[in-house]
């Protein structure tokens, strides 16, 4: 049975104050990649050679993708969750009631003017299904929300358990999917 291996890398720390929701806001990296050669080289050593690189088009991902591959493929579907009116707001300003509602249903909750985790998962699975026809292994520079949505789908986790999946900046996660797993209906 055909399968695809994803080498998923969460972007390095963005230039944003601590405690701010930033989702799809296009931010530069906190520290330029030219000053993070140790982190970039450590990632390179863990990755397979001659494997296509896909990336979110947001700068915090695209810059790293450009360092890892001369011709990365940028795809809008690999962007972080769209937080709508919460974008660039301090988490404290959003308020505990709204944040508790989101944390209680990470996959199904829709921030005002934004998208749900399930919607993010559907766009990422559409991307995965499309590329799995051509590739059996890819490197993906993306965001915690995208990695979470993919891993939750692979592990058949209901939305209430998505928050247990956490990723550090620069973390590498390797996931293997069969075509049947990609095509499976997401767990609600």
N, C-alpha and C positions, 0 to 999 in steps of 0.2 A: 504494500500500500504506500502510495506517495506521501511524503511528509516534507516539512520545512522546518529548518532550525533558525531561530531568531536570536541574535546577539544584541540584546537591548541595553543601551547605555543612557542613564539619566544625565542630562546636561550638568555642567559645573555650576557653582553658585552664581546667581545673577546679581546685577547691581540694583538691589532693591532693599529698602530698610527692613529690618526684622519686624515681623508681626504684620506684614502687609500682604493682602491677597492679590496675586498678579496674573494668574491664569494665562490667557492669550495675549496679554500685553507684551509687546516686543521689546525686550530688555537686553542690553549688552551684558557681558560677563562682569562680575565684580572685579576680577583680576584678569587682565589681558592674557590670552593663551600664550603669548610670547614669554610670559613670566611663569607659566605653568608647565614647562617642558617635562618635568618629572612625572606629573599626573598624566600627560598625554602619552609619554613613552611607556608608562606602566600599563595603560590601556592597550597600546599597540602590541605589547608583548603577549597579551592574553587573547588577542583576536586572530582569527584565521587570515591568511594572505589571500589576495585575489578574490575577495568576496564583495559583491556589490554593497554600497553604503547608501542607505535611505536616511532622510532626516526631516524633521519638522523644519519649516522655513523660518521659524523664529530665530533671531540672531544667536541666542544662547545655545541653540543646538547646531545651527548652520555653520557657525565658526569652527566648532569642533569637528563636524563632518568634513569641512574643507581641509582641515589639518590631517585627517585620517585617509582621505581619498581625493584625488584630483577632480573627479567628476561625480560627486554625490548627487543623488536624485532627491530633490526636495518635494514633499507632498503635503498639501494642506490638511489631509486627513490625519496626520501625525501630530497636529497641534494639541496643546493642553486643553483641558476642559474650559469652556467659555463660561466665566463667572458672571457675565452680564454687568449689572449695576454694582456688583461687589468688586469689580476690577479696580485695583490700586486704592482700595479702602483698607484702613487698619481693621484687623479682625475684631479688635475691641469696639470699633465704631459700628460694625455690623450687628453686634449684640449677641448675648448668650442664647436668647430664645431662637433666633434664626440659625445660629451655629449648632445648637442642639438638634434642631429639626434636620439640618443637613447631615450631621454626624449620625443621626438615627436612621437615615435612609440615604447613604452616600450615593447609591446607584439611581434612586428614583426621585430624589429632591431636585427641584429646579430653582437655582438662584434667580431673583428677579431679572428678566431680560437675558438669561443665560440658557444653558443646556443641562440636561440630566446626565448622570454617569452612564445610563443605558444608551443614550443617544451618542455619547462619545464612543462607547463600546461598539455600536453598530457601524459608525464610520470607520473605525479602525479595523473591524472584521471585514468590511467591504474591501479595504486596502489589502488586507492579508489574503483574502480569497483571490483577488486580482493578481497579486505578485506570485502566489504559490503555483500558478499555472506555468510560470517561466523559471522561477528560482527554487532551489532546494535549501539555500542557506543565504542569509543576508545579515548585515549589521545595521542597526537602527539607532540613531541618536534622537532621543525624544524626551518626554516628560514623565513624571511620576504617575499622573493620571492615566496616560496611555499604557504604561507598563502594567499598572494595577488592573485596568480593564482587560488587557490580554491575559494576564495571569489568572484573574478571577474566572474568565471564560474557560481557560484551559483546565482549571481545577474545579470547575462547576460550582463556584461559590455564589450563594445568594447575596443580594445587595447588602444585607445587614452585616455580612462578614468582610466586605471589601476594605474597611478601615484597618483591618488587621495586617494588610499588606503595605509595608513601608519601604522606602528606598532612599538611600543617601545620595547626595550630589556626587556624580561621577561613578556611581555603582553600576556594575555589569551584571545583567541577569540573562541566563540562557534558557530559552523555552523551545520545546519541540512540539509541533502540531501535526497531526494527521489531517487529511482532507476532511474526514468524518468529524473531527473535533471542530474544525473551522465552520463546517456547515451546521453543526448542532445548534439547536435553539438555545439562546442564553437562558440561564437560570434566573428567574425573577424572584 
